[in-house]
Amino acid sequence: MIAYDIDEHKLNLLPENITRASSIKELAQKCHATITCLPKPEHVLQAVEGKEGLLENASPGMVWIDTSTTDFKQSQELEKSINQ
């Protein structure tokens, strides 16, 4: 298991056997499945978009499960961008 959070304090609370990623990019490149749980729609976009984001750096076939408090229409738009 690999974990990432912008708040390093939260990562330090995890058990020692969990690997810590230094960025979303690193996490995306190393994982076959990723779960996001973010507080707002804009946080989801910050995590997944751009050159350092989850979508740009995902390995082929990676599964992304989003359990964030988000906007259904935003999820639909992200799905369209993934499937293009």
HELIX and SHEET records of a PDB file:
HELIX    1   1 GLU A    8  ASN A   12  1                                   5    
HELIX    2   2 ILE A   24  LYS A   30  1                                   7    
HELIX    3   3 PRO A   41  VAL A   48  1                                   8    
HELIX    4   4 LEU A   54  ASN A   57  1                                   4    
HELIX    5   5 PHE A   72  ILE A   82  1                                  11    
SHEET    1   A 2 ILE A   2  ALA A   3  0                                        
SHEET    2   A 2 THR A  19  ARG A  20  1                                        
SHEET    1   B 2 ALA A  33  THR A  36  0                                        
SHEET    2   B 2 VAL A  63  ASP A  66  1                                        
END                                                                             
